[in-house]
Amino acid sequence: MPSSSSAADHIQDLGDYVSASPSSFHAVHEAGRRLLDAGFVRLDELEPWEGGAGSFFIIRDGALIAWVVPGGAGPTTGFNILGAHTDSPSFKLKPKPTIGAHGWLQAGVEVYGGPLLNSWLDRELQLAGRLVMLDGTEHLTATGPMLRFPQLAIHLDRTVNDGLTLDKQRHMNPVWGLGNAGDSDLLAVLASHVPGASVDPARIGGYDVVIADTQAPAVFGGNGEFFASGRLDNLSATHAGLVALIAHASSVGGAAGGPVAVLAAFDHEEIGSNSRSGACGPILEDVLVRISDGLGATVSQRRQALAASFCVSADAGHAVHPNYAERHDPANRPVLNGGPLLKINANQRYATDANGAAVWARLSGEAGVPYQEFVSNNAIPCGSTIGPLTATRLGIRTVDVGVPLLSMHSARELCGVEDPRRLAAVTELFFQTVASG
């Protein structure tokens, strides 16, 4: 779906992508499926890669790197990189996951990242992720609606509306059935939901399984201006980059010139990015080095290529909340459907500098897309993104942007219907533009 599509078409496609992506592993699987359909070639990191023009991607665990090499690319051709992440705050299944008491079956889970705990109460939830067998084969699994964090009735806690306190260990173990934990096996349930395969739960050697909301994404509002969905942080940016890269590959064809366009969708951003598939790890550098090698670059020429490169770190940001306006900067208060955010922080929690801001302003103007500046209230600590990590690790000039949200880190987040399409439109232009050098 090209980024020039209507906002309605784009938001429908984003909803389809989120629904197909209850875990980071599903997110890269669905992205890979779409890339294959668009003519991209999946490469194996264990095999040699041929150089030259074309469209390619790799998947490493819950991360994906995809790129388009234009005709005529040489050893000093720069990279234009859209960086995003595939994981979202949630709960991850613990070892010995089948627990319970008093006739209830429960799942033992550990908090993943920083979810808004109360937003997960009284919702129909699923388990989703990957199962790794003793022989090393992997299977995706997703149960559909199966679990719930039931809230205590107000009759048993008359003060609950004066302040809800949730203990992560005692209160955040969801129910999934009735019975005795000793007679049940949650892994067997997960194995039974592997599509197209018969999986013996006794042969499961490891698993990475999270909880995900099952409610379908929805457009709503007085004029249909709102979009609610789980995992908008940060599948909204991953999807925008995917749509833009596929459209770019289609338009480039065999044309010569321009940068190497790269989508880097990392895992584990919500927990610090310190992994082999996170932005602190080597995955992006590994791919860029191998692309440069395929273009005949020496070590010195590779450094020239990195100096000519540019990264857009795209992650969701905060819109002004009408009930908590005092929590926002008084002069910079982004709104839904006001355009993507340009995220700025004096302490470099975002990587944006003046040069990066100027590039984003130029690209947005050329794409006919409005944008909004975001800066935190001085009294409230600022979050961070993969932007500073990528800039530090590779020395590539980086700018931080993203779609404005309300209810960030909720089980169900809220954005405007226009902003995701606008992010994709600027990204598509970015992929074909020499932004640094």
C-alpha positions as CSV (number, residue, x, y, z in Angstrom):
1,M,0.0,0.0,0.0
2,P,1.7,3.2,-1.1
3,S,2.0,6.1,1.4
4,S,0.0,8.2,-1.0
5,S,-3.1,6.2,-0.1
6,S,-5.9,7.8,1.8
7,A,-5.8,8.1,5.6
8,A,-8.8,5.7,5.7
9,D,-6.9,3.1,3.7
10,H,-3.7,3.6,5.7
11,I,-5.4,3.3,9.1
12,Q,-7.3,0.2,8.0
13,D,-4.0,-1.4,6.9
14,L,-2.3,-0.3,10.1
15,G,-5.1,-2.0,12.1
16,D,-4.7,-5.2,10.0
17,Y,-0.9,-5.1,10.7
18,V,-1.4,-4.6,14.5
19,S,-4.0,-7.4,14.6
20,A,-1.5,-9.8,12.9
21,S,1.3,-8.8,15.3
22,P,0.4,-9.7,18.9
23,S,4.2,-10.2,19.6
24,S,7.4,-8.9,18.2
25,F,7.9,-12.2,16.5
26,H,4.6,-12.0,14.8
27,A,5.3,-8.4,13.8
28,V,8.5,-9.3,11.9
29,H,6.8,-12.4,10.4
30,E,4.0,-10.3,9.0
31,A,6.4,-7.6,7.8
32,G,8.5,-10.4,6.1
33,R,5.4,-11.8,4.4
34,R,4.5,-8.4,3.0
35,L,8.0,-7.8,1.8
36,L,8.1,-11.2,0.1
37,D,4.8,-10.3,-1.7
38,A,6.5,-7.0,-2.8
39,G,9.4,-8.9,-4.4
40,F,12.0,-8.5,-1.6
41,V,14.5,-11.3,-1.1
42,R,15.0,-12.7,2.4
43,L,18.7,-13.3,3.1
44,D,20.3,-15.7,5.6
45,E,22.9,-14.3,7.9
46,L,24.7,-17.6,7.8
47,E,25.2,-17.4,4.1
48,P,27.3,-15.0,1.9
49,W,25.4,-12.1,0.3
50,E,25.9,-10.9,-3.2
51,G,26.3,-7.2,-3.7
52,G,24.4,-5.0,-6.1
53,A,21.1,-3.4,-6.6
54,G,17.9,-5.0,-5.2
55,S,15.5,-5.2,-2.3
56,F,16.3,-7.5,0.6
57,F,15.6,-8.2,4.3
58,I,16.7,-10.3,7.2
59,I,14.9,-11.4,10.4
60,R,16.8,-11.9,13.6
61,D,14.5,-13.1,16.4
62,G,12.0,-10.2,16.9
63,A,13.9,-7.7,14.8
64,L,13.8,-7.0,11.0
65,I,16.2,-5.1,8.8
66,A,15.0,-4.4,5.2
67,W,16.8,-2.3,2.6
68,V,16.7,-1.2,-1.0
69,V,20.0,-0.7,-2.9
70,P,19.5,1.6,-5.9
71,G,21.2,1.0,-9.2
72,G,24.6,2.6,-9.4
73,A,25.2,2.5,-5.6
74,G,28.9,2.5,-4.8
75,P,31.2,2.0,-1.8
76,T,30.6,5.5,-0.4
77,T,26.8,5.6,-1.0
78,G,25.1,6.6,2.3
79,F,22.2,5.0,4.1
80,N,18.9,6.6,4.9
81,I,17.6,4.6,7.9
82,L,14.1,4.6,9.5
83,G,14.5,3.1,12.9
84,A,11.6,1.8,14.9
85,H,10.8,-1.1,17.3
86,T,8.5,-4.1,17.3
87,D,8.0,-4.7,21.0
88,S,5.4,-3.1,23.3
89,P,4.9,-2.9,27.1
90,S,3.2,-6.0,28.3
91,F,3.7,-9.2,30.4
92,K,6.0,-12.1,29.6
93,L,5.4,-15.7,30.5
94,K,7.6,-17.0,33.3
95,P,9.2,-20.4,33.7
96,K,6.8,-22.9,35.3
97,P,3.9,-20.8,34.0
98,T,1.0,-22.9,35.1
99,I,-0.1,-21.6,38.5
100,G,-3.3,-21.1,40.3
101,A,-5.3,-21.4,43.5
102,H,-8.8,-21.8,44.9
103,G,-10.0,-23.6,41.8
104,W,-8.6,-21.0,39.3
105,L,-6.0,-21.7,36.7
106,Q,-3.6,-18.7,36.3
107,A,-0.5,-17.8,34.3
108,G,2.7,-16.8,35.9
109,V,3.9,-13.6,34.2
110,E,6.6,-11.0,34.6
111,V,6.1,-7.4,33.8
112,Y,7.7,-6.4,30.5
113,G,8.7,-2.8,30.2
114,G,6.4,-0.1,31.7
115,P,2.8,-1.0,31.0
116,L,-0.1,1.0,32.5
117,L,-1.1,-1.8,34.8
118,N,-4.7,-0.7,35.4
119,S,-5.4,-0.5,31.6
120,W,-5.0,-4.3,31.4
121,L,-7.7,-5.1,33.9
122,D,-11.0,-6.7,32.8
123,R,-9.9,-7.2,29.2
124,E,-10.0,-10.4,27.0
125,L,-6.3,-11.2,26.4
126,Q,-4.2,-13.7,24.6
127,L,-0.8,-15.3,24.8
128,A,1.4,-14.9,21.7
129,G,5.0,-15.4,20.8
130,R,7.4,-18.1,19.8
131,L,8.1,-21.7,20.9
132,V,11.5,-23.1,20.4
133,M,11.8,-26.9,20.2
134,L,14.6,-29.0,21.5
135,D,15.9,-29.5,17.9
136,G,16.0,-25.7,17.4
137,T,12.9,-25.3,15.2
138,E,10.7,-22.3,16.0
139,H,6.9,-22.0,15.9
140,L,4.7,-18.9,16.3
141,T,1.7,-19.3,18.5
142,A,-1.3,-17.1,19.4
143,T,-4.1,-18.3,21.5
144,G,-6.8,-15.8,20.8
145,P,-9.0,-14.6,23.8
146,M,-8.1,-16.7,26.8
147,L,-6.9,-14.7,29.8
148,R,-8.1,-11.9,32.0
149,F,-6.8,-9.8,34.9
150,P,-10.0,-9.6,37.0
151,Q,-10.4,-6.5,39.1
152,L,-11.6,-6.8,42.7
153,A,-15.2,-5.7,43.0
154,I,-15.9,-2.3,44.7
155,H,-17.9,-4.1,47.4
156,L,-14.7,-5.7,48.6
157,D,-12.6,-2.5,48.4
158,R,-14.8,0.6,49.1
159,T,-11.8,2.9,48.8
160,V,-10.7,1.7,45.3
161,N,-11.8,5.0,43.6
162,D,-9.7,7.0,46.0
163,G,-6.6,5.3,44.6
164,L,-6.0,1.9,43.0
165,T,-2.8,0.2,44.0
166,L,-1.7,-2.9,42.1
167,D,1.0,-5.2,43.4
168,K,2.9,-6.6,40.3
169,Q,3.5,-10.0,41.9
170,R,0.2,-10.5,43.8
171,H,-2.4,-8.9,41.6
172,M,-1.0,-9.3,38.1
173,N,-1.4,-13.1,37.5
174,P,-4.2,-13.5,34.9
175,V,-6.8,-16.3,35.1
176,W,-7.2,-18.6,32.1
177,G,-9.4,-21.4,33.3
178,L,-10.8,-23.5,36.1
179,G,-9.2,-26.4,37.7
180,N,-6.1,-27.6,39.5
181,A,-2.7,-26.2,38.3
182,G,-1.1,-29.6,38.9
183,D,-3.5,-31.2,36.4
184,S,-3.1,-28.6,33.7
185,D,-0.3,-27.5,31.3
186,L,-0.3,-24.0,29.8
187,L,2.5,-25.0,27.4
188,A,0.2,-27.7,26.0
189,V,-2.4,-25.0,25.3
190,L,0.2,-22.9,23.5
191,A,1.4,-25.9,21.5
192,S,-2.2,-26.5,20.4
193,H,-2.4,-23.0,18.9
194,V,0.5,-23.4,16.6
195,P,-1.0,-23.1,13.1
196,G,-0.4,-25.8,10.6
197,A,1.8,-28.0,12.8
198,S,1.5,-30.7,15.4
199,V,3.7,-29.6,18.3
200,D,4.6,-31.9,21.2
201,P,4.7,-29.7,24.4
202,A,7.2,-32.1,25.9
203,R,9.6,-31.1,23.2
204,I,9.4,-27.3,23.9
205,G,12.9,-26.3,25.0
206,G,12.2,-22.6,25.4
207,Y,9.7,-19.9,24.8
208,D,9.3,-16.1,24.4
209,V,5.6,-15.5,25.0
210,V,3.8,-12.2,25.9
211,I,0.3,-11.2,26.7
212,A,-1.6,-9.1,24.1
213,D,-5.0,-7.4,24.0
214,T,-7.5,-9.0,21.5
215,Q,-9.9,-6.2,21.0
216,A,-10.0,-5.2,17.3
217,P,-8.6,-1.8,16.4
218,A,-11.3,0.8,15.8
219,V,-11.9,4.2,14.2
220,F,-14.3,6.4,16.2
221,G,-15.0,10.0,17.3
222,G,-17.6,12.6,16.3
223,N,-16.1,12.8,12.8
224,G,-14.2,9.5,12.8
225,E,-11.0,11.3,13.7
226,F,-9.7,8.9,16.4
227,F,-8.0,5.5,16.1
228,A,-7.7,3.1,19.1
229,S,-5.5,0.0,19.2
230,G,-3.1,-1.9,21.2
231,R,0.7,-1.7,20.4
232,L,0.6,1.7,18.6
233,D,3.8,2.2,20.5
234,N,5.5,1.3,18.3
235,L,3.9,-0.6,15.5
236,S,2.6,2.7,14.1
237,A,6.1,3.6,13.1
238,T,7.2,0.1,12.1
239,H,4.2,-0.1,9.8
240,A,4.9,3.4,8.4
241,G,8.4,2.4,7.6
242,L,7.3,-0.8,6.0
243,V,4.7,0.9,3.8
244,A,7.1,3.6,2.8
245,L,9.9,1.1,2.0
246,I,7.7,-1.1,-0.2
247,A,6.4,2.0,-2.0
248,H,10.0,3.2,-2.5
249,A,11.2,-0.1,-3.8
250,S,8.3,-0.1,-6.4
251,S,9.2,3.4,-7.5
252,V,12.9,3.0,-7.6
253,G,12.9,-0.1,-9.9
254,G,16.3,-0.1,-11.6
255,A,16.9,3.6,-11.3
256,A,20.3,4.8,-10.4
257,G,21.2,7.3,-7.7
258,G,20.1,8.1,-4.2
259,P,20.9,6.5,-0.8
260,V,20.4,2.9,0.3
261,A,17.0,3.0,2.0
262,V,16.8,1.0,5.2
263,L,14.1,0.0,7.6
264,A,15.5,-1.1,11.0
265,A,12.8,-2.5,13.2
266,F,14.5,-3.4,16.5
267,D,13.2,-5.5,19.4
268,H,13.5,-4.9,23.2
269,E,13.3,-1.1,23.0
270,E,10.9,-1.1,25.9
271,I,13.4,-2.7,28.2
272,G,16.6,-0.9,27.2
273,S,17.6,-2.4,23.8
274,N,20.4,-4.4,25.3
275,S,20.1,-7.6,23.2
276,R,21.3,-9.1,19.9
277,S,18.2,-7.8,18.3
278,G,18.0,-4.5,20.0
279,A,19.3,-1.1,19.0
280,C,22.3,-1.4,21.5
281,G,23.2,-4.6,19.8
282,P,25.2,-5.2,16.6
283,I,22.3,-6.0,14.2
284,L,22.1,-2.8,12.3
285,E,25.9,-2.4,12.0
286,D,26.2,-6.0,10.9
287,V,23.8,-5.4,8.0
288,L,25.3,-2.0,7.0
289,V,28.8,-3.5,7.0
290,R,27.7,-6.4,4.8
291,I,25.9,-4.1,2.4
292,S,29.0,-1.9,2.1
293,D,31.2,-5.0,1.6
294,G,28.9,-6.1,-1.2
295,L,29.4,-2.6,-2.8
296,G,33.2,-3.1,-2.7
297,A,33.9,-0.6,0.2
298,T,37.2,-0.4,2.0
299,V,37.1,0.3,5.7
300,S,37.8,4.0,4.9
301,Q,35.0,4.1,2.3
302,R,32.6,2.5,4.7
303,R,33.3,5.3,7.1
304,Q,32.6,7.8,4.4
305,A,29.3,6.0,3.7
306,L,28.3,6.3,7.4
307,A,29.3,10.0,7.4
308,A,26.9,10.5,4.5
309,S,24.1,8.6,6.2
310,F,21.0,9.8,8.2
311,C,18.7,8.1,10.6
312,V,15.1,9.0,11.4
313,S,14.3,7.4,14.8
314,A,10.5,7.0,14.7
315,D,8.7,6.2,18.0
316,A,5.4,7.3,19.4
317,G,5.2,10.5,21.4
318,H,2.8,12.4,23.7
319,A,-0.1,14.5,22.6
320,V,-1.4,17.1,25.1
321,H,-3.9,15.5,27.5
322,P,-7.0,17.7,28.0
323,N,-7.4,16.6,31.6
324,Y,-3.8,16.9,32.6
325,A,-2.5,19.9,30.5
326,E,-0.2,20.9,33.4
327,R,1.9,17.9,32.8
328,H,2.9,19.2,29.4
329,D,5.2,22.0,28.3
330,P,3.0,25.2,28.3
331,A,4.3,26.4,24.8
332,N,4.5,23.1,23.0
333,R,1.3,21.1,23.2
334,P,0.9,18.7,20.2
335,V,-2.6,17.6,19.2
336,L,-3.9,14.5,17.4
337,N,-4.0,14.9,13.6
338,G,-1.7,17.9,13.9
339,G,1.0,16.0,12.2
340,P,4.0,13.8,13.3
341,L,6.1,15.0,16.2
342,L,9.6,16.3,16.0
343,K,10.9,15.3,19.4
344,I,13.5,17.5,21.1
345,N,15.4,17.2,24.4
346,A,18.2,19.4,25.6
347,N,19.8,16.4,27.4
348,Q,19.8,14.3,24.3
349,R,17.2,11.8,25.5
350,Y,16.1,12.4,21.9
351,A,18.9,12.7,19.3
352,T,17.4,15.6,17.4
353,D,19.8,18.6,16.8
354,A,19.5,21.7,14.7
355,N,20.7,20.0,11.5
356,G,18.3,17.1,12.0
357,A,15.4,19.4,12.8
358,A,16.1,21.4,9.6
359,V,16.2,18.1,7.5
360,W,12.8,17.1,9.0
361,A,11.3,20.5,8.4
362,R,12.5,20.4,4.7
363,L,11.2,16.9,4.1
364,S,7.8,17.6,5.8
365,G,7.4,20.7,3.7
366,E,8.3,18.9,0.4
367,A,5.8,16.1,1.3
368,G,3.1,18.7,2.2
369,V,2.8,17.3,5.7
370,P,2.5,19.4,8.9
371,Y,4.6,18.5,11.9
372,Q,4.6,19.5,15.6
373,E,7.5,20.0,18.0
374,F,7.4,18.1,21.3
375,V,9.5,18.9,24.3
376,S,8.9,17.7,27.9
377,N,7.8,19.7,30.9
378,N,11.0,20.6,32.8
379,A,9.6,19.1,36.0
380,I,8.8,15.7,34.4
381,P,11.6,13.3,33.3
382,C,11.8,12.7,29.6
383,G,11.7,9.2,28.1
384,S,14.1,8.1,25.4
385,T,14.2,6.1,22.1
386,I,16.6,4.1,19.9
387,G,17.7,7.5,18.4
388,P,20.5,8.3,20.9
389,L,21.6,4.7,20.9
390,T,21.9,4.5,17.1
391,A,23.7,7.9,16.9
392,T,26.2,6.9,19.6
393,R,26.8,3.4,18.2
394,L,27.3,4.4,14.6
395,G,27.9,8.1,14.6
396,I,25.1,8.7,12.1
397,R,23.2,12.0,12.4
398,T,19.8,11.2,13.9
399,V,16.5,12.9,14.4
400,D,13.7,11.7,16.6
401,V,10.1,11.8,15.4
402,G,6.8,9.9,15.9
403,V,3.1,9.8,15.9
404,P,1.4,11.6,18.8
405,L,-0.6,9.4,21.2
406,L,-2.8,9.6,24.2
407,S,-2.7,6.7,26.7
408,M,0.8,5.6,25.8
409,H,1.7,2.2,27.3
410,S,-1.9,1.4,27.8
411,A,-3.3,-1.9,26.7
412,R,-5.2,0.3,24.1
413,E,-3.6,3.5,22.9
414,L,-5.1,6.4,20.9
415,C,-3.9,8.3,17.9
416,G,-5.4,10.4,15.2
417,V,-6.4,8.8,11.9
418,E,-4.3,11.3,9.8
419,D,-0.9,11.1,11.5
420,P,0.3,7.6,10.7
421,R,-0.3,8.1,7.0
422,R,1.6,11.4,7.2
423,L,4.6,9.8,8.9
424,A,4.7,7.2,6.1
425,A,4.5,9.9,3.4
426,V,7.5,11.8,4.8
427,T,9.4,8.5,5.3
428,E,8.9,7.6,1.7
429,L,10.3,10.9,0.6
430,F,13.2,10.5,3.1
431,F,14.1,7.1,1.6
432,Q,14.8,8.7,-1.8
433,T,16.5,11.9,-0.6
434,V,20.2,12.5,0.2
435,A,19.6,14.0,3.7
436,S,23.2,14.2,4.9
437,G,26.7,14.4,3.6
